[in-house]
Amino acid sequence: MGARFILIFALFGLAYGIVLQRSGFCFSQAAFELFDLRSREAVNGVMVGLLLATVGFGAVTLVRQAAGLPVAPHLLLLPAGVGTLFGGALFGGGMTVAGMCAVGTLQRLGEGYGVAWVVFAGILAGAATYPFEPLFSRLVIPAAPMLSIGEGRSPFLGFLLTILALSILWLALLRKSRLSGGSGSARRPRLSSLAAPAVIGGAALGLLNTAQMAIAVPWTAGYPLAMIPSLVRSVPGVSVAAVAPPLALNAGLVLGAALSSLLQKEFRLTWPRSRRDLVVALLGGLLMGWGIRAAHACNIGGVFSAIPSLAVSGWVYLLGLLPGAWLGTKVVAKFR
């Protein structure tokens, strides 16, 4: 049963890797679109993915509830506190400095980008050297560490409120793009823009995440990577059995991206052009590793799966991620 479970996760990872490689869906690109670019394809992809996942998570949750089956194990509820906010900011800054998030790093490993290995090493180093444990372990909300929007009321209302909040956020982002000027597509968003590859990719990822949630648990990526140093050091409470399935998913994602890029003749072995690129990649990965440890998640578990799970932590993480990403884009622009 354990081996079958790991295989299922690996197959999901394979599908994620193919979708990511073919669509160009990228959280880091979405951050640059928000703060430095006038296009909105990646932003629209993220919002479509979040909305579809929320609808899907809601449908699965209500069906399970009606059937008298347990719901909580199939949702991703994480601690919500100052550590979540701080971790989101660290991760957002690292993501934009590195030019890739945790899943983007795995995708680019499969595509042959040597710089991704440097970012990957930075993530592991950040997770292994996390310096904020004494401070932020005490700042997570102690009374209710895993808050849910659906707590104490019908889950239906919680999902409805989340869909409404995401819709308002998306409309606000579209309005911001119109006010900022730029290309015609940015000033006047049309339905045809929803057919962009990144948007289709976001929709596919939202549906895949729903399917994974229905079978097991929602998608996580960065936190299993951050647990690798703990596994190596045999830290108490970190077991191979718990981490093996999501790590198998990550390995499947690398393989899926590699297969897709090879079939499309887009696989290229490359290496950073300068020492500066190496330092920037390592720094970005280090910040992401610290952020994952502080918030117990990367942008996938912390936002893309947490918000559809009705976790308050998802919105707290997002509140940290956005200013962190904004600062990261400004740093990148200054030294570009």
N, C-alpha and C positions, 0 to 999 in steps of 0.2 A: 504493500500500500504506500509506503514511504517513497519508493522508487517511482511509482506511478504518479504520485503527487508532484515530485520533482520534474518528471517528464512533462506534465501538464504546464507547469510554470515555464519550462524551457520553450515549449511550443508557443506560449503567449509571447515570450521574449522574441522569438523568431518573427512573429507577426508584427510586433512593435518595431523591430529593427527594419523590416521591409517598408512599413508605412512611413517611418521617419526618413528613411533614405530616399524614397521615391517622392515624397511630398514636400520636403524642405521645411516641415514644421519645426519651429525652433523658439523656445522661450527667450533665449538671449536676443534673437532677432526682434522679437516682440518688444523687448525692453528698449532696444535702439529705435524702433519705430515710434514708441511713445515719446521719447525724449530727444531724439536726434534726427529722425527721418520723417518724411511725409507720407510714405506708404503705410498701409494698415492691414496687409494680407496676413502677417503673422499674428497680429493682435486679434483679428477676426477669427483666425484659426483657434487661438486659445479660448476665446469666448464661446465659440460654437462647441468646442470640445467640453468645456465646463457645463454648458447648458444641457447638452445631450447626456452627459454622464449624470447630471442631477436628476433629469427626467428618468433615466434608466435605473439609477439607484433607488429612486422613489418607487418606481413600479415594482422592482424586485422586493423591496422592503415591505410594501403593502401586501403583496402576494404572500410572502413568507408569514407576515403577521396574521393574515386571514386564515392561513393553513395551520396556525398554531405552532410555527417553527421559530426557533431563536433568531433574533435579528442582529443583536449587538456584535457577534463575532464577524459579521459580514460588512461592518462599517468601520472606518478608520477614524477613531477618536484619539487625539493626542493631547498632551498637556498644553494648557493655554496660560501663558504668563509672560513676564518680562524676558525670560530666556527665549521664548518663541519669537517675540518681536526683535530681539537682538540677533538671534540666529537668522531670521529672515533677511535682516539688513546686511549681515555678513555674507550670506549666500548671494543676495542680489548684487552686491559689489563684486564678489568673486566671479560670478557668472558673466558679468559684462566685461570685466578686465580680461578674463580668459577667452571670451568670445564663444563660450559654450557652457551649458549647464551639465549636470551629472549624466543625464541620458544623452545629451549632445556629445559628451566626451566618449561615451560608449559607442555611439553611432560612428563617430569619426575614427575611433580605433578600428572599426570594421572597414572603414573606407580607406585606411592606409595612412592617415595623417600622423606623422611622428610627434607633432606638438601635443596631440591628445594623450600620448603616453606621459608627457611631462605634467600635463594637467592632472591626469589620473594619479601620478606619484604625489602631486601636491595634495590631492584630496585625502589620500591615505596618510600622508605626513601630518596634515591638519587634524585628522581624526585621532592620530596617535599622540599628538603633542598638545591637545586641547588645553589651554591654560586658564579657562574661566570656570572650571567646575566648582571651586569653593564658593564663588560668588553667585552664579546663576542657578545652581542647584537649590538654593534657598529662596529664589525669587519666583519659582513656579507657583501658581495659585494652590495652596495646600488644601483648602477645604473642598474644592471641586476641581481636581486637576484635569479632568476630561469632560469639558462642558459641551453640551449638545443643544442646538437650536430647537430640536424636537423634545427636549427634556420637559417632562411634566405636562405635555399636551400631545395632541394627535400628531404622529409623524407626517401626516398629509399636510398639515398646516406648516410644519417646518420646511418641507420640500417646496411648498407653494411660496413661502416667504423667501427662500433661497433663490428660486427661479426669478421672482420679482426683483430681488436685489441685483442679481447678475444681469437681468435685462436693463435695469436702470443704469448700471455701470457701463454696459456696452453702448447704450444710447449716448451717455455722457462722453465716452471716448470717440464716438462717431461725430458728435457735435464739436469736440475739440479739434478733430481733423479738418472739419469744414472751416472752422475759424482760423486755423493755422495756415490756410491757403495751400499752395503747391499744385500738384497735378490735378487734372479734372476728376480723376477717380477718387482723389482724397477729398476734394471739395464737395463732390456730389456722389456719395456711395450708392451704387446700383446693385440690383439683385445679381447681375452678372458677376460682380466681384466675389460673390459667395461661391463661385465655381473655381476660384483660384486653388492651385495645388495645396497650399498650406491650410486652407479652410477645409478642403476635402480630407486632408490628413488629420486635422483636429477632430473632425466628425468621426473618422474611423477610429482614432485613439480613444475618444469618448465611448464609443460603442464597445471596443475591445475591453476597456476598463470596466464597463458594466458587466460584460460576460465574465470577466475574471472575478469581479465582486460576487456575482451570482453563484459561481462555483466554489470560490474559496474566500479570498480577501482582496481589497482594492490594491491597485498598483503602487508599489514603492520602488525606489531605485537607489537613492543616495545613502539611506540609512544602512542597508545591508553592506554597502561598500565601507562605510565608516566602522562597521563591526569587524572587518577583517583584521585590523591590528589587535583587537581584543581577543579574537580567536587565536591568533598567533601567540599571544601572551597568556592564553588560557585563563582569562579574567572570569571569576565566578559569576554565574547568571547568564553568560553568553554561551549558548550551546550550538553545536554544528547542526543539529536537527532543526532548530528554529530558523537559522540563517541560510541553510542550504537551498530551500525552494526559491527565495528571492534572488540569491546569487546565481542559481541556475537560469532564472529569468534574465538576469543581466548578461550572462554568457550567451544565451539565445539571442538577445538583442544585438550583440556584437556580430554573431554569426549571420543573423538576418540582414544586417546592414552590409556585411561583406558579400554575401551571396547576391544581394540586389545590385550592389555596385559592380560586381564582376559580370553579371548578366547584362548590365547596361554599358559595360566597358567604361566605367567611370572610376574604377579602382586605381589609385596611384599611390605609390610609396613616396612620401615627402618628409622633409625634416625642417625644423625651424631655420630661418635664414640667418639669424644672428643670435649672439648671446643675450641681447636684450629681449628677443622673442622668448627665449628659454626662461629668463627671469620672470617675465610677465606671465607666462603660462603657469610657472610654478607658484607665483604669488596668487594668481586667480584660483588655482586648485587649493592652495593652503586656506584661503578665506572661505571657500566652499566647504572644506572639511571641518573647519571651526563652526561654520553656520549649521551644518548638519548635526554636529554634536550638541550645540546649544539648543536647537529647536526640535531635535529628534527626527528630522526629516529634511529632504531637499525640496525643490519646488514641486516635484511630482507628488510625493506623499504629503507635503505640507500644504499644497494648494489644490493641485489637479485631482487628488483623491479625497482630501480632507473636506473641502467645501461641499462636494456632492454627498459626503457622509454626514452633513449637518454639523460638522465640528466647528465650534467657535474658534479653535486654534487656526483653522484655515484662513479666516478673515484677519486674525491677529498677525499671522505669518505674512499675509499679503500687505498689511500695513507697514511691516518692516522691509519686505522685499522691494517695494516700489521706491522709497527714498534711497535704499542701498543701491539699486540698479541705476537710479538717476545720478548718484554720485559717481558710480563706476563709469557711466557714459561720459561724464565730464572729464574724468581722469584720462580716459582713452582719447578723447578729442584733444586734450591738451598736449599729449605726447605722441599724437598720430604723425 
